[in-house]
Amino acid sequence: MVKIPDIDTLMAGPLGRFLTEQRSEREAAKADAWNRAWKAAMVGGPIAILGIILVPVDFGLKMWVSFAALSFIGVWVWKPIVAAKKRVKIGINEGIAEALGFTYHHDGEKGREYELAEQFGLLPDCDRAGLEDFWTGTLGEHNFHLHEAHLEERRGSGKNRRWVTVFRGAILRIGSGRTFHGITLLQRAGKHKRWFGGRKDYVTFDGHRMDMVDMVHPDFDDTFEVWSDDQTEARYLVDPLYVERLLELEKSFEGKDICSLFVENDILVAVKSGNMFEGGTMNPASDRFMVEKCAQQFASMGQLAQSVRKDFGFTR
């Protein structure tokens, strides 16, 4: 059973004291940002107006330079706010990690969970990937690794060339404590279609073939599809309880399009969930809510891990 610490206890301990200290820090950051905005308006405003009127260059170029200057000023003005939010966010996450016996790092590198998710189609193709909020620890008897990913693709050409987000969410790897005989992929229905309509009979990832699994659960095909190279094992793994826990996890992450993979002795989950673990806000009144929300997400992860504790004769 995954035990989540009492929120009152968390807020009465070091985490609560840290957040109390950050009240004055956040007020100072707001004041600094307003001061910077005032300076920018008083100094930069007149300079920009004179430049537009007096500098003899193409009007389009003037607009481009003005936009670039405004963007730079905006970053400079908001820098204290961004720093304060990040400081509070990291403090909250480190406090929760310590209470749960986890490890938290804001920055990190791609690991096995990302590589497997990429290899087996849990993630879309992208041109650049940003990773943050790395969590590791044990949920019940299961080791886990979790981080957020922001994947972007370069689209368009010329002046219309831009970066487009194709995935933002969580990638989770949970050790099952067992070794799976095959590889089983669970994705939303309609993910793999033939060119001329209808569902594919099989899919391949890096030359590895997995066949469509016919599930016997009522209405299952309306929500998910299962692909595996071991049909019998796949039907044992993807039972109603596991699907229920998976959907609960998606709900707790306020996400969508959740998918899962069973491979070797790991369970992978990827879910589009927006920007998670963002406990850093400028409003101290929201601190408790953000702490409680984060703790509940880990409770859902633990329940998912517990749902696959079955004895199918897998080897440890």
ChimeraX attribute file (.defattr): number of C-alpha atoms within 10 A of each C-alpha:
attribute: neighborCount
match mode: 1-to-1
recipient: residues
	/A:1	11
	/A:2	18
	/A:3	12
	/A:4	17
	/A:5	14
	/A:6	11
	/A:7	16
	/A:8	11
	/A:9	12
	/A:10	18
	/A:11	19
	/A:12	10
	/A:13	13
	/A:14	15
	/A:15	21
	/A:16	19
	/A:17	12
	/A:18	15
	/A:19	19
	/A:20	14
	/A:21	11
	/A:22	19
	/A:23	15
	/A:24	12
	/A:25	17
	/A:26	22
	/A:27	15
	/A:28	15
	/A:29	20
	/A:30	18
	/A:31	14
	/A:32	17
	/A:33	20
	/A:34	15
	/A:35	13
	/A:36	19
	/A:37	17
	/A:38	13
	/A:39	13
	/A:40	17
	/A:41	14
	/A:42	11
	/A:43	10
	/A:44	15
	/A:45	13
	/A:46	12
	/A:47	11
	/A:48	16
	/A:49	11
	/A:50	10
	/A:51	14
	/A:52	18
	/A:53	11
	/A:54	8
	/A:55	10
	/A:56	9
	/A:57	11
	/A:58	9
	/A:59	12
	/A:60	9
	/A:61	11
	/A:62	17
	/A:63	12
	/A:64	11
	/A:65	14
	/A:66	16
	/A:67	12
	/A:68	12
	/A:69	13
	/A:70	16
	/A:71	12
	/A:72	11
	/A:73	17
	/A:74	15
	/A:75	11
	/A:76	14
	/A:77	21
	/A:78	17
	/A:79	15
	/A:80	21
	/A:81	20
	/A:82	16
	/A:83	14
	/A:84	20
	/A:85	20
	/A:86	17
	/A:87	17
	/A:88	24
	/A:89	23
	/A:90	19
	/A:91	19
	/A:92	25
	/A:93	27
	/A:94	19
	/A:95	23
	/A:96	23
	/A:97	18
	/A:98	14
	/A:99	17
	/A:100	18
	/A:101	13
	/A:102	17
	/A:103	17
	/A:104	21
	/A:105	15
	/A:106	16
	/A:107	11
	/A:108	14
	/A:109	10
	/A:110	14
	/A:111	12
	/A:112	11
	/A:113	22
	/A:114	22
	/A:115	11
	/A:116	16
	/A:117	21
	/A:118	15
	/A:119	12
	/A:120	19
	/A:121	16
	/A:122	23
	/A:123	22
	/A:124	13
	/A:125	14
	/A:126	16
	/A:127	12
	/A:128	12
	/A:129	15
	/A:130	14
	/A:131	19
	/A:132	20
	/A:133	20
	/A:134	18
	/A:135	20
	/A:136	19
	/A:137	17
	/A:138	17
	/A:139	25
	/A:140	13
	/A:141	15
	/A:142	17
	/A:143	16
	/A:144	23
	/A:145	19
	/A:146	23
	/A:147	27
	/A:148	26
	/A:149	25
	/A:150	19
	/A:151	21
	/A:152	20
	/A:153	17
	/A:154	13
	/A:155	12
	/A:156	11
	/A:157	8
	/A:158	7
	/A:159	6
	/A:160	8
	/A:161	10
	/A:162	12
	/A:163	14
	/A:164	14
	/A:165	13
	/A:166	15
	/A:167	21
	/A:168	23
	/A:169	21
	/A:170	24
	/A:171	23
	/A:172	22
	/A:173	27
	/A:174	25
	/A:175	20
	/A:176	23
	/A:177	18
	/A:178	18
	/A:179	16
	/A:180	23
	/A:181	16
	/A:182	16
	/A:183	20
	/A:184	28
	/A:185	25
	/A:186	21
	/A:187	20
	/A:188	17
	/A:189	16
	/A:190	15
	/A:191	11
	/A:192	16
	/A:193	14
	/A:194	10
	/A:195	8
	/A:196	6
	/A:197	8
	/A:198	10
	/A:199	15
	/A:200	14
	/A:201	13
	/A:202	15
	/A:203	16
	/A:204	12
	/A:205	11
	/A:206	7
	/A:207	7
	/A:208	10
	/A:209	13
	/A:210	21
	/A:211	18
	/A:212	18
	/A:213	21
	/A:214	14
	/A:215	17
	/A:216	10
	/A:217	11
	/A:218	8
	/A:219	9
	/A:220	15
	/A:221	15
	/A:222	10
	/A:223	12
	/A:224	18
	/A:225	21
	/A:226	25
	/A:227	23
	/A:228	23
	/A:229	19
	/A:230	16
	/A:231	19
	/A:232	11
	/A:233	17
	/A:234	24
	/A:235	17
	/A:236	13
	/A:237	19
	/A:238	19
	/A:239	15
	/A:240	14
	/A:241	13
	/A:242	18
	/A:243	19
	/A:244	13
	/A:245	20
	/A:246	23
	/A:247	19
	/A:248	17
	/A:249	25
	/A:250	23
	/A:251	15
	/A:252	18
	/A:253	25
	/A:254	14
	/A:255	19
	/A:256	17
	/A:257	16
	/A:258	22
	/A:259	25
	/A:260	25
	/A:261	24
	/A:262	25
	/A:263	17
	/A:264	15
	/A:265	16
	/A:266	21
	/A:267	23
	/A:268	25
	/A:269	24
	/A:270	29
	/A:271	25
	/A:272	24
	/A:273	21
	/A:274	17
	/A:275	14
	/A:276	20
	/A:277	21
	/A:278	17
	/A:279	24
	/A:280	22
	/A:281	19
	/A:282	20
	/A:283	11
	/A:284	16
	/A:285	10
	/A:286	12
	/A:287	21
	/A:288	17
	/A:289	13
	/A:290	19
	/A:291	22
	/A:292	19
	/A:293	16
	/A:294	19
	/A:295	21
	/A:296	17
	/A:297	20
	/A:298	19
	/A:299	19
	/A:300	21
	/A:301	23
	/A:302	24
	/A:303	19
	/A:304	23
	/A:305	27
	/A:306	19
	/A:307	17
	/A:308	19
	/A:309	13
	/A:310	11
	/A:311	8
	/A:312	11
	/A:313	9
	/A:314	13
	/A:315	11
	/A:316	9
